[in-house]
Amino acid sequence: MRLALYTGIILAGGYTCLTPALAADPTGDWRVADGVANIRVAQCYGSMWGAVSWEKQPGGRDENNPDVSKKNRPTLGMPTLINMKKKPGIDQWEGQVYNAKDGQLYSATITPAGPDQLEIKGCVMGFLCGGETWTRVAPPIPLSPANAMAKGAPKSPGAAPKAQGTTGATPPAAGSAPGSAPGSAAGSAPGSTPGPAAPKVAAKPGQKGAADPVGDICLLPDIAGFAH
């Protein structure tokens, strides 16, 4: 039985080839076999998790979930790889995979097959196993700040660090308070020429932004809540 999965992730521009040293790292953005979505895989709270971060057809709902309270939840940001633990001595992680096509959980493993492919295999009750190969579309993701906090890492003095899944505030183009910086659209002297607008920077994997609505998957409620 071929394990058909519905999952997702963001295509990152400027992706370059990875070195063999990264071959065993399952984190990053992966395109599923049928191309309908991508999965973002990250290490969260000591385990590997995966969540939908891009859909070919936006607006999907988890309508096949047997839990009535979850039938209307968006598939974007939905966990698909659940609490996968590394197996001793080999580059393989074992846990569960959620298949939104039938609303069921399956025992599963993920195994890097070189730097650009990830093999996922799932089984029902220990048999009827199937799987597919995902293709990397973005490089590995650094360890999540939420993960470091969960492990009890000491906090540095001073201002609290920003979470990876957030972006800094941007002053509004209009309606800003008097005394705004020169060159802004609002607050400029009469007759002056507004300065050039700041260039838009595409969000990197794991950072929430216009190009990445999911951001750090370790901060998603369904994942963060599981770990606490």
MOKA-V528444 format. One record per run of one state. SS is the DSSP state (H for helix, E for strand, - for the rest). FROM is the first residue (numbers start at 1). TO is the last residue. Records with the same first field share a line. If there is no record, write none. Layout:
SS->FROM-TO / FROM-TO
This chain:
-->1-19 / 23-27 / 32-36 / 45-46 / 56-60 / 62-67 / 71-73 / 75-78 / 87-91 / 100-103 / 113-116 / 125-126 / 139-144 / 151-208 / 210-211 / 213-216 / 220-220 / 225-228
H->20-22 / 68-70 / 145-150 / 217-219 / 221-224
E->28-31 / 37-44 / 47-55 / 61-61 / 74-74 / 79-86 / 92-99 / 104-112 / 117-124 / 127-138 / 209-209 / 212-212
